[in-house]
Amino acid sequence: MWTGLVVFVGIMATSVDAMKTPSILCIIHTSKGSHKTRLAVILDTWAKKCDDVLVFTDAPLEYDVPHVYFPMMNTRDHSWEKIRRVFRFAFEDMEKKYDWYLRADDDAYVLVDNARTLVKEHDPEKPAVLGYRWGFFEPRGYVDGGVYIVSRAGMKVFNDIMKNDTICPDFHRAEEDQEISRCLAKVGVYPVDTRDKLGRERFHHFHIDEFKSKYLVEFIKQNSFYGYKKFPEAISDTTVSFHHLTPYEMKVMDYLLNQLERKRGKLDASVLTSGRSIFSFLS
């Protein structure tokens, strides 16, 4: 049963060239406490490069941005229930159709141009899900929930199968990434290998500073689908996303990748991998 209040406010203006392909709808997961902090920074930085933006949250937004909200599902534990409803709304109820649907947490920074380049290698008419690939829970792994991208055909498949409670049941759980991967795997859709030609990851679940943790390194070694690479060798210079960032770090990253690009020539994601941390040079 589809429950919860759903509200949609008109499509956000975009700075992306209308002729640019493939098209991407960015779907951002946030909550009321982050509307004026994390979400505000995202909308002022990387989200401007999306073709359109849809926010899903637990309360009405204080400004005119397209959003759906679920006041009765206001904790992380409702993530699986919410993403089902949001993806149904984005694919079935929104008039405009997109080639790709990019879902991101509100503490993620997405290099949308790199995402667009990556998806050009794939056919949106074939079911696909792209992101960081974990090697547990499902025999062929699951796609990490920090940032992942679903093709138009993949969205159709997911919207079809989640109407079947036997294949894709609706229940109360936080780990939406594991559940969507499990549902898609039942119909033969598995996470795509998104590493570059050197085997470096393009989607990054952890903050760079988190790699200092020996526990985390062991966790990655045991659970990553493709194994562990040391920092900075693990970071592709065609990286699509970073995760667990503060709003300040997002602003700094956006400045490095966009303002300096115009002033000093084109930069790629490798500029963020020098030194002890991508932000250590500021301290």
N, C-alpha and C positions, 0 to 999 in steps of 0.2 A: 504493500500500500504506500502511495506517495503522500507523505505528510510534511507539515511545516509550511510556514508562510513563504511565498516566493514573490519577490518584487523585481521588476526589470526597469531600469532607467536608460533612456536612449543612448545609442552608440557613441563612443568617445571619438573625437577628432584625432586624426593620426598625421604624423609628419612623414610617414613612409610614402615613397613614390607609388602612385596608384598602379603604375604599369609593372611594378616589381613583382616577380614571381619566384618561388611559390608563395602563396598567401598563408599567413600564420595568425591564428587567434590565440592570444596569451590569456590564460585562465589563472588568476592569482588567488591563493588561499590565504585569508587573513582573519583577524578577529577585532572586535571593537576597540580593545586596548591599543591596537597597532595602527588604527586608521590614520592618525595624524603623525605617525612616526615612520615605521617601516613602509607602509603602503604609500604614504605621501612621497617618500623618497623614490620608490620604484616608479611611480607614475611620472615623476619629474626626471627620471633618468632612462633606464633601459627600455621601459614599456613604450616609450615614444617611437621605438623602431618596429613595434608590432603593427600588423595591419589593423587590428582592433584589440580591445581589452575587455575582459569580463572578470569581475571580482566576485568571489563568493565568501561570505562572512556570516556573522551571527547577529548583526544589527544593521539598521539602515546607515548608509554613508552620509556624512555631513556635507558632501559636495556632489556635483553632478557627474557621476561616473557610472557606467553600466554595471549593475550588480544584482546578484540574487542573495537573499539572506534567509537564514533558518534560525529563528530565535529559540526554538526548542532543542536545537542541537548546538550548544555553545561550548562544548569541550572537545578536545582532541579525540576522545573516545568515540565520537560520532563521525570520524573522517570517512569511513567506508560508506556509511549511509549518505553523507553529503555529496561525495564525489559521484555517486550513481545519479543523484538527482541533478547535479550541475551538468554532468556530461549529457544527460538526457535533454536538459534545457538547451544547452549549447548546440547540440546536433539536430534535435527534432523541432524545437520551438523558435529558435532564431532563424529569421528569414534568410540571412546571408550564409553561404556555405564556404568553408575554407579547405585548403589543401591539407593543412596540418594544424593540430591543436596542442599547444604547449602549456602544460600545467606546472606552476611553480609555487613554492612556499614564499612567504613574505620576508624571509631572511636569505633569499637567493639573489644573486646577480647573474643575469643572462646576457651573453654576447649574441644578440639576436642576428646580427649579420653572419656570424659563424654558424648559428643554428640553421639559417636559411641556406648557407652553402652546403652544410651537411645533408639536409633533406633533399637537396637537388640530386643527390646520388641515389635516391629511392623514389619509387613510384607511389604517389598518394592513393592510387586506385588499388593498391595491394595492402592488405592488413599488415600493419607494422607498429611496433612500440619501441622507442629509442630512449636510452638513458644509461646511467651507471648500472652495471649488472652484478647483482649479488648471486652467490653460488649455493645458497641454501633455501629452504622452504619448499621450493619446487625442483624437480630433477634437472630441469634446464635453466634454473635460476629465475630471478624476478627483477624487475626494473625498479630502481630506487625512487622514492617518492619526492625527494627534494626538488628535482626538475625532471620531467620526462615529456616526450613528444609522441603523439598518436596520429597516424595517418587518417585521412578522411574515411578510407575503407575500414581501418581499424576501429574508428568510432562507430561506424555502422554495425560492425560485428558485435562490438561490446553492447551497444544499445539493443541489439536483437537478443543476445544471449542473457542479458540481465533480466529479461522478462520471463525467463525460464528458471524457476526456483531450484530445479534439480541441478542445472548446470552452474548457475551463478546466484546463490541465495542472498537475500538482503537481511543483514543482521547487524548488531551493535559491535563494532570493532574499530580500533584506531589505525591499524596497519592497512590502509587502502592500497598501497603499492603491492603488497603481497597478495591481496585479494583480487585485484584487477589482473595481475599476472596469472594467478591460478585460474580465473575464469577464462582468460584468453588461451591459456595452454590447453584447456579442455577441447578447444576447437582448432588446435594446431598453430596458434599464433604465439611466438616466443620472442623474448627480447633480442634486438638486433645488436650485433657487435659494432659499437660506435668508436672503437679505438682508431687512432691514426695508423699510418703505415709503419711507424716505429713501435707500435704497441702501447702508445701512451694514451691515457684516458682523456676524454673530452668533457665528461660530466664528473664533478667532484662533490662527494657528499660531505666531506669534512673541511673545516677551516684549516688553512695551512699550518697554523700554530698547533693544531691538535695532533699533528704528526710527531710532536715531541713526546707524546705519551707512548711508552713501551707497550702498555696494554692495548692501545688502539692499533699499533703496528701488528701485534699478534692477532688481533681480531680480524684485521684486513687479510693477513696471510691465510687465516683459516677459512674465511667466509667470502672473499671476493671470487667471482667466477673465473677471472683471468689471473689471479695471483697478485702478488705485491711487488711494486716498484718503489724505490726510494725517491724522496723528494730531493731535487726538482725533476728528476728523470721521469717521474710519473705524469707530469703536466704537459699536455699537448699544447703547442703554440697555435693550434686551431681550437682551443678549448671553447666549449659552449656555455658552461655554467660553473659558478662557485656557490658554496652553501655556508650557512652558519655565520653570516656577516652582520655586523651592526649597520645601522643607517649611515653612520659616519664613514665606515669602510666602503659602503656602496658609492657614496659621493666621491671618495678619493679614487676608487677604481674607475668610475665614469669619467672623471677628469683626466686620468692617465690615458685612457683608451680613446677619448674623443677630443678633448681640448688640446692635448699635446700632439695628437695626430695632425691637427691642422697647423700647429705652430712649428713642429720640428720634423714633420714627415711621418709617414704611416708607421704605427706601432702594432704589434700583435700581442697575443696573450703572454708571450715569453717575457715581456717587460715586467710582469707581475711575479716572476719566479726567482728574481735575483735576491741574494742576501738571506738573512735568517728567516725573514718573513716577508710576505708581499707588502706589508705596511711598516716594517721595521725602520726603513729609511726615513720615516717621518718623525721618529722619536729621538 
